[in-house]
Amino acid sequence: MDQSQLWEQTGRVVRLRFRDGEDVEARVLATDAPSHAELTYEVIRIHRSGERPNAGTSVGAVVVASTDDLAEWQAVE
């Protein structure tokens, strides 16, 4: 899906795949739509940990990530 559609997913569960290999299901809490720079989400399930500094992310954690690091995403529900 187009990254611009991600901004419409606030409050919904999506699967996020990052360039470093991290792959998580998460509830989108907030987006920084005007600049397309930040995504805030709550981790629901970890499919694969990445190699970023926050690779120790755990279920229930709230994470702020740069959308520049996002490889792809898809709606789950």
Backbone torsions as a table, in degrees:
resi	resn	phi	psi	omega
1	MET	NA	153.4	178.8
2	ASP	-64.5	137.5	-178.3
3	GLN	-63.5	-29.5	179.6
4	SER	-64.5	-26.4	177.7
5	GLN	-73.8	-18.0	178.5
6	LEU	-60.2	-32.1	-177.8
7	TRP	-64.6	-20.1	179.5
8	GLU	-86.8	-1.2	-174.1
9	GLN	-96.3	7.7	-179.7
10	THR	-54.5	127.7	-178.6
11	GLY	90.2	-8.5	-178.4
12	ARG	-105.1	163.8	178.8
13	VAL	-93.0	132.8	178.1
14	VAL	-133.9	162.0	172.5
15	ARG	-104.7	125.6	-177.5
16	LEU	-112.0	129.9	175.6
17	ARG	-121.2	121.6	-176.9
18	PHE	-100.3	159.7	-177.3
19	ARG	-61.1	-24.7	-179.1
20	ASP	-84.2	0.5	178.9
21	GLY	102.7	-11.6	179.2
22	GLU	-64.5	136.9	-176.6
23	ASP	-139.9	111.1	-175.4
24	VAL	-135.4	153.3	165.6
25	GLU	-96.4	135.8	-174.1
26	ALA	-150.9	152.7	173.3
27	ARG	-93.8	123.5	179.7
28	VAL	-73.0	121.3	-179.2
29	LEU	-96.9	-37.5	-178.8
30	ALA	-161.4	153.8	175.5
31	THR	-133.2	155.3	178.3
32	ASP	-106.6	65.9	-171.2
33	ALA	-56.2	-42.2	-176.9
34	PRO	-58.9	-36.5	-177.8
35	SER	-105.7	-8.1	-178.9
36	HIS	52.8	42.4	-173.9
37	ALA	-111.5	-35.2	-174.2
38	GLU	-130.9	147.5	178.1
39	LEU	-132.3	125.9	177.1
40	THR	-108.7	128.1	-176.8
41	TYR	-146.0	157.1	175.3
42	GLU	-104.9	126.6	-178.1
43	VAL	-73.3	125.6	178.3
44	ILE	-103.3	-41.0	179.8
45	ARG	-149.4	139.8	177.0
46	ILE	-105.6	117.5	176.9
47	HIS	-88.7	-35.4	179.3
48	ARG	-158.1	132.6	176.7
49	SER	-79.4	148.5	178.2
50	GLY	-98.4	-171.5	-177.6
51	GLU	-109.0	13.4	-179.7
52	ARG	-74.1	170.4	177.1
53	PRO	-58.1	-26.8	179.2
54	ASN	-98.9	31.9	-178.9
55	ALA	-61.9	-16.4	178.6
56	GLY	-85.3	14.6	179.8
57	THR	-53.1	137.1	-178.6
58	SER	-118.3	163.5	176.9
59	VAL	-58.9	133.6	-178.6
60	GLY	94.0	-13.8	-179.9
61	ALA	-70.2	146.3	173.1
62	VAL	-101.8	126.5	-173.1
63	VAL	-123.4	141.8	170.9
64	VAL	-112.4	121.4	-177.2
65	ALA	-127.8	152.8	174.8
66	SER	-79.0	134.5	177.1
67	THR	-69.6	-14.0	174.7
68	ASP	-64.5	-24.9	-179.2
69	ASP	-88.4	-6.4	-176.7
70	LEU	-82.6	123.4	178.5
71	ALA	-85.9	-43.8	178.3
72	GLU	-163.6	166.8	177.2
73	TRP	-151.5	160.1	174.9
74	GLN	-151.4	148.3	178.6
75	ALA	-70.9	142.2	178.5
76	VAL	-104.8	-40.3	-179.9
77	GLU	-124.5	NA	NA
